[in-house]
Amino acid sequence: MRARTARAWMLTEALTLGIASTVHAGYLLPGHAHTPARIAEAVIATVLVLASVETWLRPAHARRAAIVGQGFALLGTLVGLGTIVAGIGPGSIGDVVYHALLLVLLITGLAWAVRCRQV
């Protein structure tokens, strides 16, 4: 994994979270507004964007930035999934499917970053 690849992967993850945040703001799908989910998704997306910027500013630290950014995103996504399971967060089929797909994307990116010695 090179810095460019890590950056693109994390920006893709951030984009999906940004779209989810927009959905939970009630803009894309009326009736799906959920303020805590919107805020959490926006924060996680921001962390991923900042980690991506780090890969550009300091390519030698790209691996670390990818691990930290995606680790944070994975933890936040697991918390979101936990709120769905607990009945606190939005629990539509779309939310569950989205979280499952996002987990796959994040785990893949994180495993990729961890396994690579040189980024």
N, C-alpha and C positions, 0 to 999 in steps of 0.2 A: 504494500500500500504506500503510495506516495502522498505527499502533502496535497497535491491537486485532487487525488482520488478521495482522500479523507474529507477534504473541503466539500466536494460535490456530494458525497454521501450525506454529510451532516446538513448541508443546505436543503437536500431533498427531504430529510426528516423534519427540518424546521418548517419547510413549506407545508407539509402535511399537517403539522401542528397548527400552523397559522390558519389553514383552511378550517380545521376543526374549531379553532377559537372563533372564527367568523361565524361558523354554524351555531356555536353556543352563545354568540352575541345576538342571534335571532335574525341575522341578515340574509343568509343563504336559504335556510329552511325555517319558515315561520313555525312557531310552536316548539322549537328545540332550544330556546334560550335558557341558559343556566350559567349565572354569573360566576360562581366559584370555578366551574370547569373552564370557562372562557379565560379567566385570569390565570389559572394553572397552566393551561396550554400556551398562553402567550408568554409566560415566564420561561417555560421549558424551551419554546422556540427561540427566545432571545438568548438563552444560554448556549444553544446549539449554534446560533449565528455568531456569537462571540467566540466560541471555540473554533469556528471556521475562520474567523478573522485572525485568530492566533496562528493558525496553520499558514496563513499568508504572510503575516508579519514576522514570524519566527519559525520557518520551515523545520529547523532542527528540533523544535518542540512539538511538531505536529502529532506525533504518536501520543504524547501525554495529553495534548489538548483533545484529541479524539476520544481517548479513554475517559477523561474527566467529563467532557461534554455529554457523551453518550451514556456514561454511567449515571449522571444526574438525570438525564432524560428517561433512562430505564427505571430508575427509582421513582420518579414522578409518575410515570405511566403505570407502574405497579400500584402506587397509592390510588390513582384514578380508578384502576380496575377494582381495587379493594372497596372503594366507595360505591361502585356499582353493585358489587356483591352484597355489601352491607345495606343496600337500599337507600343510601344517602345521596349518591350522585345520579345523573341521568342514566336510565337503564334501558334505553331502547335497543332493539336488535342491532341497529346501525352503530350505536356506541360500543356494544360488546364486540362486534366484528371489527370495527376500527381499532379498538385497543388490542385485539389479538393480532391484527396485521402489523400494527405499530410495534408491538413486542417483537415480532419476527424481524422486522427491519432494524430495530435497535440492537437486538441480540446479535444479529449477523454483523452489523457494523462494529459493535464492541468486540466481538470475538475476532474479527478481522484485524482490528487495531492492536489487540493484546497479542495475537500470534505473530505479528510482524515485528521484526527487530529494527529494521530501518524503515522509516516512513518518509 
